[in-house]
Amino acid sequence: MSALLFTDSEWSFDRLKATYDAIEEIALNDLKLDVYPNQIEIISSEQMLDAYSSHGMPLMYRHWSFGKHFARDQMMYQKGYQGLAYEIVINSDPCIAYLMEENTMTMQALVMAHASFGHNHFFKNNYLFRQWTDAEGILPYLDFAKKYIAKCEDEYGLEEVEKILDSAHALMDQGVFRYNRPPRLSEADQLAKAARRAEHEQKTFNDIWRTLPNMEEEDGEAEERQLEVRNIKLPEENLLYFIEKASPVLKPWQRELVRIVRNVSQYFYPQKQTKVMNEGCATFVHHYIMHALYDKGLINEGAIIEFLHSHSSVVFQPEFDDQRYSGINPYALGFAMMEDIRRISTDPTAEDRDWFPDFAGKGDWRDVLKDAWANYRDESFILQFLSPKVMRDFRLFALHDDSDEAHYEIEAIHDDRGFRRVRETLARQYDLGMHEPNIQVVAADLEGDRMISLRHETHAGRTLDPKTKEDVLWHVHGLWGHKVKMDEDAA
């Protein structure tokens, strides 16, 4: 029998270190996880609220919207309307996890397993994060962004900076490459280019001698940007990218602000597509590790009961007619699917063998899970791995939604005839195209009247509401400086 890592709820740095080492041994040698080096920091509830407000990032530039979120979350927390997360984890190298100082020692163990090994492994290995983010460069880039925007506020005024950031933030969801993009510079190369631009601005900026409204770009930078504009093939899905490169009115420092916002938006894009998988992976990992600690005699019955109470709350799924229902809980669905993959790999039913012949009964559940974590996003993961058992457990059914009909029709339930239809319907709900408008640049007269033409590619005939359309046109006009029009494909 091994010595207990802790026997009461109080944590200390020595206990954290010993518990981390025990968790790491299980994560690396049993689960065979592949993770970035970990950096764990203990913060207060006030600091956690501050991290909430700035997308959970340790470094972030100033903007009034972050303060607005902080004030709202602080009020809700103080009045007891919402709690705080036990942790925040950053997709960076090293992987930074923030733990709440108010946590008990059991909860510190849980969140280290969850964040520092579950999320960490997913960040490092999933193809979306590998393709679209640079974990090693994000923190230096955010440090540059924070200093650069502060410098712009000093030189050009807070109001001028906010104008650009307000419009860029409003269009953030339209500032990502969804499918294809130009070859990506590393964050280090981006920093080097940004530093050269900033240095040039500093050398050429002089209010006394300035006679032109636009600061001149360095010849090489201007030629490079013009070449990039000529090479953009329309339609262009990344609205902020096109504006940054081709806007007739933006000054170099304003283009840099737009570039910063779209880079931040691109960094978070994979997380929006992998909520079920990411949380399912982390929840499965912490569940496995905490039980392994108990089986090894490293934590006692009180700790495992406290853990199970917290875990059960996290993966609780209210019924559709429960007043607490607000959709499918990604923790619940993700964890259920990970556990189900493990079951199918080791103890399949005849039904499982029919549905999953590639891995049913093969016994290598670790390899199956790690392959899934690396090569799928939520939509494709559900299409590939959602089993009839999980559909029955969640009592899933599919609705036919026809705007011309007065009532919904239940078109499929969790039975032999409806399984595939239910699975396809659920998977479509995790397609971002179902939730975010797809607004593309389809034409731009760069040498004539400078008008830019946009098109909203509708999904299932859903057009933008008038207020949203008006806001989009207003913000694009603010960054473009000339006439903007938008059509909608209502097919």
RAQUI-V629975 format. One record per residue. RES is the residue in three letters. SS is DSSP state (H for helix, E for strand, C for the rest). PSI is psi in degrees with one decimal (999 if undefined). NEAR is the number of other C-alpha atoms within 8 Angstrom. Layout:
res/ss/psi/near
RES/SS/PSI/NEAR
RES/SS/PSI/NEAR
This chain:
res/ss/psi/near
MET/C/122.7/4
SER/C/158.4/6
ALA/C/141.3/6
LEU/C/140.7/9
LEU/C/-33.0/9
PHE/C/155.9/9
THR/C/-6.8/7
ASP/C/-174.6/5
SER/C/-12.8/8
GLU/C/135.6/6
TRP/C/154.8/9
SER/C/166.1/6
PHE/H/-32.3/6
ASP/H/-43.0/6
ARG/H/-41.2/10
LEU/H/-43.5/12
LYS/H/-45.2/8
ALA/H/-41.0/9
THR/H/-40.6/10
TYR/H/-44.5/10
ASP/H/-40.0/8
ALA/H/-40.3/9
ILE/H/-43.2/13
GLU/H/-39.5/9
GLU/H/-42.4/9
ILE/H/-44.3/11
ALA/H/-42.5/13
LEU/H/-38.6/10
ASN/H/-24.6/8
ASP/C/-58.9/7
LEU/C/-16.6/8
LYS/C/41.2/8
LEU/C/153.1/9
ASP/C/109.9/8
VAL/C/158.8/8
TYR/C/158.9/10
PRO/C/146.0/7
ASN/E/144.5/10
GLN/E/117.8/8
ILE/E/129.4/9
GLU/E/140.9/8
ILE/E/127.1/8
ILE/E/163.8/10
SER/C/171.7/9
SER/H/-36.7/10
GLU/H/-42.1/6
GLN/H/-33.8/8
MET/H/-41.2/12
LEU/H/-40.4/12
ASP/H/-41.1/9
ALA/H/-39.5/11
TYR/H/-48.8/10
SER/H/-23.3/13
SER/C/43.7/9
HIS/C/21.0/6
GLY/C/14.9/10
MET/C/142.9/8
PRO/C/-23.7/5
LEU/C/131.7/8
MET/C/144.8/10
TYR/C/167.1/10
ARG/C/137.4/8
HIS/C/144.1/8
TRP/H/-28.1/6
SER/H/-31.9/6
PHE/H/-41.0/10
GLY/H/-36.1/9
LYS/H/-45.2/9
HIS/H/-39.5/10
PHE/H/-47.0/12
ALA/H/-40.7/8
ARG/H/-49.3/8
ASP/H/-37.8/10
GLN/H/-43.5/9
MET/H/-45.1/8
MET/H/-38.7/10
TYR/H/-45.6/11
GLN/H/-30.9/7
LYS/C/-2.1/7
GLY/C/13.2/7
TYR/C/-21.0/7
GLN/C/151.1/7
GLY/C/-172.6/6
LEU/C/152.2/8
ALA/C/151.1/5
TYR/C/-20.6/9
GLU/E/163.1/10
ILE/E/138.3/11
VAL/E/141.0/12
ILE/E/131.1/9
ASN/C/84.9/9
SER/C/169.1/12
ASP/C/104.2/11
PRO/C/156.1/10
CYS/E/120.4/14
ILE/E/127.3/14
ALA/E/128.6/15
TYR/E/123.6/11
LEU/E/140.3/14
MET/E/133.2/12
GLU/C/-20.0/8
GLU/C/-10.9/6
ASN/C/147.7/10
THR/C/169.7/9
MET/H/-36.3/12
THR/H/-43.8/11
MET/H/-32.6/10
GLN/H/-39.6/12
ALA/H/-44.2/13
LEU/H/-48.7/11
VAL/H/-27.7/13
MET/H/-43.1/12
ALA/H/-43.2/15
HIS/H/-52.4/13
ALA/H/-50.9/14
SER/H/-15.2/15
PHE/H/-42.3/15
GLY/H/-63.9/15
HIS/H/-39.8/14
ASN/H/-48.7/13
HIS/H/-42.9/12
PHE/H/-44.9/13
PHE/H/-43.6/10
LYS/H/-27.7/11
ASN/H/-23.8/11
ASN/C/139.3/12
TYR/H/-31.6/9
LEU/H/-43.3/9
PHE/H/-35.9/12
ARG/H/-35.7/11
GLN/H/-39.0/6
TRP/H/-13.1/9
THR/C/158.3/10
ASP/C/93.4/11
ALA/C/-33.0/9
GLU/C/-29.0/8
GLY/C/-8.4/12
ILE/H/-40.6/11
LEU/H/-45.4/9
PRO/H/-36.1/7
TYR/H/-42.8/11
LEU/H/-34.7/11
ASP/H/-44.0/10
PHE/H/-46.6/9
ALA/H/-44.2/11
LYS/H/-46.4/12
LYS/H/-38.3/9
TYR/H/-44.7/8
ILE/H/-37.5/12
ALA/H/-39.8/10
LYS/H/-40.9/8
CYS/H/-38.3/12
GLU/H/-39.8/11
ASP/H/-40.1/8
GLU/H/-37.2/6
TYR/H/-8.8/8
GLY/C/144.7/9
LEU/H/-39.7/9
GLU/H/-42.7/6
GLU/H/-39.1/9
VAL/H/-43.2/13
GLU/H/-34.8/9
LYS/H/-47.2/8
ILE/H/-46.9/13
LEU/H/-38.5/12
ASP/H/-48.2/8
SER/H/-40.5/12
ALA/H/-40.8/13
HIS/H/-41.0/8
ALA/H/-28.3/9
LEU/C/15.0/12
MET/H/-41.3/12
ASP/H/-19.2/8
GLN/H/19.4/11
GLY/C/31.3/13
VAL/C/151.2/15
PHE/C/119.4/9
ARG/C/-33.2/5
TYR/C/-61.8/4
ASN/C/157.2/5
ARG/C/164.3/6
PRO/C/160.2/4
PRO/C/133.9/4
ARG/C/130.1/5
LEU/C/149.4/7
SER/C/160.5/8
GLU/H/-34.3/10
ALA/H/-42.6/9
ASP/H/-38.7/8
GLN/H/-42.5/9
LEU/H/-41.8/10
ALA/H/-44.2/8
LYS/H/-42.4/8
ALA/H/-39.0/9
ALA/H/-39.7/8
ARG/H/-41.1/8
ARG/H/-44.5/9
ALA/H/-40.5/9
GLU/H/-40.9/8
HIS/H/-42.9/9
GLU/H/-42.8/9
GLN/H/-38.5/7
LYS/H/-34.5/6
THR/H/-12.5/6
PHE/C/122.9/8
ASN/C/108.6/6
ASP/C/-32.6/5
ILE/C/-42.5/4
TRP/C/-5.3/5
ARG/C/126.7/8
THR/C/-18.8/4
LEU/C/145.9/5
PRO/C/-28.7/5
ASN/C/131.4/6
MET/C/137.0/8
GLU/C/139.2/5
GLU/C/150.7/7
GLU/C/141.1/7
ASP/H/-46.6/6
GLY/H/-41.8/6
GLU/H/-43.3/8
ALA/H/-44.5/9
GLU/H/-40.6/8
GLU/H/-42.9/8
ARG/H/-41.7/9
GLN/H/-36.8/10
LEU/H/-42.0/8
GLU/H/-39.7/9
VAL/H/-44.7/10
ARG/H/-29.1/7
ASN/H/-8.0/6
ILE/C/124.5/8
LYS/C/125.7/6
LEU/C/148.0/7
PRO/C/148.7/8
GLU/E/122.1/11
GLU/C/-26.3/12
ASN/C/96.8/12
LEU/H/-44.9/14
LEU/H/-35.2/15
TYR/H/-45.5/11
PHE/H/-42.9/13
ILE/H/-44.5/10
GLU/H/-43.5/12
LYS/H/-34.9/11
ALA/H/-6.1/9
SER/C/129.9/11
PRO/C/-13.2/8
VAL/C/-16.9/8
LEU/C/137.2/10
LYS/C/163.9/8
PRO/H/-43.3/10
TRP/H/-30.6/9
GLN/H/-37.5/10
ARG/H/-38.7/11
GLU/H/-38.3/10
LEU/H/-43.8/11
VAL/H/-40.7/13
ARG/H/-41.3/11
ILE/H/-46.7/9
VAL/H/-43.0/12
ARG/H/-31.2/14
ASN/H/-39.5/8
VAL/H/-42.6/8
SER/H/-41.3/12
GLN/H/-36.1/13
TYR/H/-37.8/9
PHE/H/-8.8/8
TYR/H/-44.1/9
PRO/H/-32.3/11
GLN/H/-31.3/8
LYS/H/-22.2/8
GLN/H/-3.6/12
THR/C/27.8/10
LYS/H/-46.9/10
VAL/H/-47.3/11
MET/H/-45.0/12
ASN/H/-49.2/13
GLU/H/-33.9/13
GLY/H/-43.0/17
CYS/H/-50.8/15
ALA/H/-38.6/15
THR/H/-41.1/12
PHE/H/-44.0/12
VAL/H/-46.5/13
HIS/H/-34.1/13
HIS/H/-44.9/9
TYR/H/-45.8/8
ILE/H/-42.4/12
MET/H/-39.4/13
HIS/H/-36.3/9
ALA/H/-39.7/9
LEU/H/-41.3/12
TYR/H/-44.1/12
ASP/H/-29.6/7
LYS/C/-2.4/9
GLY/C/22.8/11
LEU/C/-18.6/12
ILE/C/154.5/13
ASN/C/-178.0/10
GLU/H/-38.7/7
GLY/H/-40.7/6
ALA/H/-42.0/9
ILE/H/-33.1/12
ILE/H/-43.0/8
GLU/H/-42.4/9
PHE/H/-47.5/12
LEU/H/-35.5/8
HIS/H/-46.5/8
SER/H/-45.1/8
HIS/H/-43.4/9
SER/H/-36.4/8
SER/H/-38.9/7
VAL/H/-39.6/8
VAL/C/14.7/11
PHE/C/133.9/8
GLN/C/106.7/8
PRO/C/151.0/7
GLU/C/162.1/6
PHE/C/-25.7/6
ASP/C/11.7/5
ASP/C/137.5/7
GLN/C/-17.7/4
ARG/C/-6.2/5
TYR/C/129.3/11
SER/C/31.7/4
GLY/C/-178.0/5
ILE/C/125.9/8
ASN/C/116.6/9
PRO/H/-31.3/10
TYR/H/-43.7/12
ALA/H/-50.0/13
LEU/H/-44.3/12
GLY/H/-47.3/14
PHE/H/-42.8/14
ALA/H/-40.6/10
MET/H/-37.6/13
MET/H/-44.9/12
GLU/H/-36.4/9
ASP/H/-38.9/10
ILE/H/-41.3/12
ARG/H/-43.5/11
ARG/H/-45.1/9
ILE/H/-35.9/13
SER/H/-29.7/14
THR/H/-31.6/12
ASP/C/65.5/8
PRO/C/154.1/12
THR/C/174.0/7
ALA/H/-37.9/6
GLU/H/-43.7/7
ASP/H/-40.6/12
ARG/H/-33.4/11
ASP/H/-40.0/7
TRP/H/-33.6/7
PHE/C/64.2/8
PRO/C/-22.5/8
ASP/C/-31.8/4
PHE/C/-4.6/11
ALA/C/125.0/14
GLY/C/4.2/10
LYS/C/-19.1/8
GLY/C/-15.3/8
ASP/C/60.4/9
TRP/H/-31.1/11
ARG/H/-45.9/9
ASP/H/-38.9/7
VAL/H/-46.3/10
LEU/H/-45.2/11
LYS/H/-33.6/8
ASP/H/-41.9/8
ALA/H/-46.4/9
TRP/H/-30.8/13
ALA/H/-31.2/10
ASN/H/7.8/8
TYR/C/161.2/11
ARG/C/177.6/10
ASP/H/-49.2/13
GLU/H/-51.1/13
SER/H/-32.1/9
PHE/H/-44.8/12
ILE/H/-42.2/11
LEU/H/-33.6/10
GLN/H/-36.1/6
PHE/H/-7.7/8
LEU/C/120.3/11
SER/C/160.1/10
PRO/H/-36.3/9
LYS/H/-46.7/6
VAL/H/-37.9/11
MET/H/-39.7/13
ARG/H/-44.4/10
ASP/H/-38.2/6
PHE/H/-4.6/6
ARG/C/49.6/8
LEU/C/144.8/9
PHE/E/160.3/10
ALA/E/135.6/12
LEU/E/142.6/9
HIS/E/117.5/8
ASP/C/104.1/6
ASP/C/118.0/6
SER/C/-18.9/5
ASP/C/-10.5/4
GLU/C/148.7/6
ALA/C/-20.7/5
HIS/C/155.3/4
TYR/C/154.0/9
GLU/E/129.3/7
ILE/E/109.8/9
GLU/E/-13.7/8
ALA/E/143.3/12
ILE/E/-179.5/13
HIS/C/69.7/14
ASP/C/-179.3/8
ASP/C/-35.3/5
ARG/C/-22.8/8
GLY/C/-8.5/10
PHE/H/-51.6/13
ARG/H/-37.0/7
ARG/H/-42.0/9
VAL/H/-44.1/14
ARG/H/-44.2/12
GLU/H/-40.2/9
THR/H/-42.8/9
LEU/H/-43.0/10
ALA/H/-38.7/13
ARG/H/-28.0/9
GLN/C/-19.5/9
TYR/C/9.7/10
ASP/C/119.8/10
LEU/H/-24.4/9
GLY/H/-19.7/8
MET/H/-22.3/10
HIS/C/-25.4/6
GLU/C/134.6/7
PRO/C/145.5/10
ASN/E/98.6/10
ILE/E/121.3/11
GLN/E/151.0/13
VAL/E/120.9/16
VAL/E/-20.2/11
ALA/E/149.0/9
ALA/E/122.8/9
ASP/C/93.4/9
LEU/C/-12.2/9
GLU/C/-9.7/5
GLY/C/-113.3/6
ASP/C/0.5/7
ARG/C/16.0/11
MET/C/140.1/12
ILE/E/134.6/13
SER/E/129.3/12
LEU/E/155.6/13
ARG/E/131.3/12
HIS/E/115.1/13
GLU/E/105.3/11
THR/C/158.2/13
HIS/E/124.3/8
ALA/C/33.2/5
GLY/C/9.1/7
ARG/E/113.9/7
THR/C/167.1/9
LEU/C/143.8/7
ASP/C/154.2/6
PRO/H/-39.1/6
LYS/H/-43.0/6
THR/H/-43.7/8
LYS/H/-42.8/9
GLU/H/-42.1/8
ASP/H/-42.8/8
VAL/H/-48.1/10
LEU/H/-38.9/11
TRP/H/-46.1/8
HIS/H/-38.4/12
VAL/H/-42.4/10
HIS/H/-38.1/11
GLY/H/-33.0/9
LEU/H/-26.0/12
TRP/H/-37.5/11
GLY/C/-1.0/9
HIS/C/-176.5/9
LYS/C/139.0/8
VAL/E/134.7/11
LYS/E/153.8/9
MET/E/129.4/9
ASP/E/160.4/8
GLU/E/129.9/9
ASP/E/97.4/8
ALA/C/25.0/8
ALA/C/999/5
